């Protein structure tokens, strides 16, 4: 069971997101995910690729019954420690997202994966597993980095004073090591995700590309960069309903 470097990155990730998520998660991504989920009261929700559990705890605060799963034993250790300190009822399990045998016999009203799908090696099997463990009309919501990033380079043209995106392999499926974190992420074109959802009996119900006003933890002041970020949104959220 390969963790894609998540164990080695676990402490840094835990310190980065804390119990609210980083700046982009807390202010941009999380509110949109909650909007798509709707009323969570009393619903059974699976947090897939839950990391240190911060989003699972936010779901619990909205009266959901939550199980969080991650392939990283160290991240789950952080989640369990926090749960113990908070006297949380959320359960955290170690499992590969593409093989959820640990959940045998259980079903969920919703499955949420917040900024983790691009880190999962076999996303097709993962989406198939999501369909298996969701109730009929159950909802899957996931957020990812926009696939235009990671395989691209931002370049600045001194003549036009504009930023452009230089990319060569958007249509390919590529596994890449993150230079900053040491984790492995998997680039796939957007159509790859949509096709996998449709093949597994999902109807696409939401598609949101989200821009961020932040750069390196601060509000952007560079007008050229602001314009660039609007044209090339940083994040993508997809909602799907099981038929």
N, C-alpha and C positions, 0 to 999 in steps of 0.2 A: 504494500500500500504506500505509494509515493506521495509525499506531502508537498512536493513542489517548492521546498525551501521554507514552508510556513513555520516549522518548528524553530528554525534558526532566526526567523524574523519575528517570532512571537512576542518577545519582550518589547522590542521597538514598536511593534504594532499596538500592543496594549497601552504603552505610554502615549502613542500618537492619538488614538481615538478615545481613550478614557471611557467614561460612561455616558457620553452624549454623542460621540462621533466627532470627526474633525470638522473644520469650518464648513466645507462644502457639504458634507453629510448632514450636519445639524441644520444648516440654513436652506439648503436647496433640495437635496435628495430625499431625506427622511419625510418632510412634509408631503411630498408628492406620492411617496409610497403609502403613507397613511391615508391619503385622499383616495387612492385606488382601492385600498383594502376596505374602506368604509367602516361601519360599526364593528369593532372587534369583540365586544362584550360576549363572554361565554363561548367564543369560537375556539376550536382547536387549531393551533397554528404551528407549523414546522418552520424553524429558522435554519435554512440550508447554507452551510458555509458561514456559521454564526460567529466565527472568530472568538473574541473574548466575551461575547454574549451581550454586548451593550445594547444592540437593537432588540434582542429577546426580552431584556428587562423593560425596555420602553413599551413593547407589546403587552407585557404583563401589567404594566401600569394602566393600560387601557382595558383591563379585565379580560384579557385573552388567556387561554390555557396553552402554554408554550413548551415545546421541546426544541432545543438547539443542538445542531449537529455540525461537527467540523472534523476534518482529517488530521488536524494538528493536536496532538495530545497536550502540548504545552499551552496552547490557546484555550483548550477545554479546561485545563487546570486553573487558569486565570478565571474563567467563567464560573467554575464551581466554587472557587474561593470567594468571589464576589457574591455569589448566590447565598453562601453560608453567612457572610457578614450582613447581608440584606434580609436574611430570613426569607428568601425567595422560594417559591414553589416550582420555579422553572427547572426542568431537568436537562442536563447536558450530556451528550453521548459522543463517543469517538467513532467516526465512520466515514468511509469513502462515499461521496455523494452519488456515485454511479452504481452503488450496490447497497441498498438500504435494508438488508435482511434483518438488521437489528430492530427494525420497526414492524416486523411481521405481525399481522393481525390488527394493526392500527390504521386509522384513516384520519384525514385532516380536512378542515373546511378551507384552509388557505395554506399556501407555501410561499415563503418569502426568502429571497436570496439577495442580500444587499452588498453590492460590489464584490461578488465572489465568482460569478459564472465564468469570467475570463480567466480565473485561476484554476478551473476544474479541467482536467485533461480530457476526459471522455464526456463531453456535454450532451451528446446524443443519448447515451445510456442514462444520464442524469435526468434529462427531460422525460424519458420513458418511465423512469422510477417515479418522477413527480406525478405523472398521469396515473400510475398504479396506486399511489397512496392518497390521492385526492378523492373526495366524495364527488358524486355527479354534480355538475355546476360549480365545483370547487374552483378557487382562483389561485393562479400562480402569478406572482409579481417579482420581477428581478431587475436590478440595476447593474449596469456595467460601465466601464470607461468606453467612450465612443470608439468603435473599432478603427476610426481614421487615425487615432493616436497609437503610439507604441511602435508602429512600422513607418512612421513619418518623421520629418524634420521641419521645424519652423525656420523659415529664412526671411531675412529683411532685405528689401530692395531699396537701396539708398536713393535711387532716382525717383521712384514713385512714393517713397516713404511709407510703404505698406508691407505687412507681413503676408507671406504665402506659405502654403503647405506643400512640401516636396515629398512625394511618396512613389513607390515603385511596385509594391506587391499587395495592394488592398484586397484583391480577389483570391489570394492564397490563404491556406491554413498554415500558420507558422507558430512554433513555440519559441519564445524569446526569454532570455534571462534579464530581469530588471537590474540595471547597473547600480541603482541606489539601494535596493532592498535585498537583492540576491534571490528573489522569488522567481518562479517561472510563470509567465502568463501566456495565454494562447490566443493569438489573433485569428479571428474568423470574420468574414464579411457579414453584415447584418442579415442578409438573405439566408445565411446558413442557420441562424437561430430561428428565423421565421419558418423556414422549411421543416426544421426538426419539430417545432411546435405543432404545425399543421399535420404532419405525418403521425403524430401521437394523439390526435383527436382534440386539439385545442383550437378554440376560436380566439383570434387576436382581438382584444377589447380596448387596448390602450397602447399608444406609441408616443413617447415624449422625449425630445432631444432638449437637454437642459444646458444652458450657458451659465458660466460663473462670473461674478464680478471680481473674483479674488485671484491673486497671483502670489505664490509663496507666502500665503497667510495674511495678505493685506489687500485692501481695495485697490484695484488697478487705476492708475492715473494716466498711463500711456494711451492716448486716444487711438493710436494705430493698433495697439494690442487689444483694446476693448472692441474695436471693429472686427478684428480677426477672430476673437473669441465668440462673437455673435454669429459669424459666418460658419465657424467650425465648433459647434457645441461640444463641451467636454464630456457630458454624460448622456446615457440613454436608459430609459426605463420602459419596459414592456410589460403589459398586463395581458393575461390569457385565461380563458375559462374552459374547463373541461366539459366536453359534450356529454 
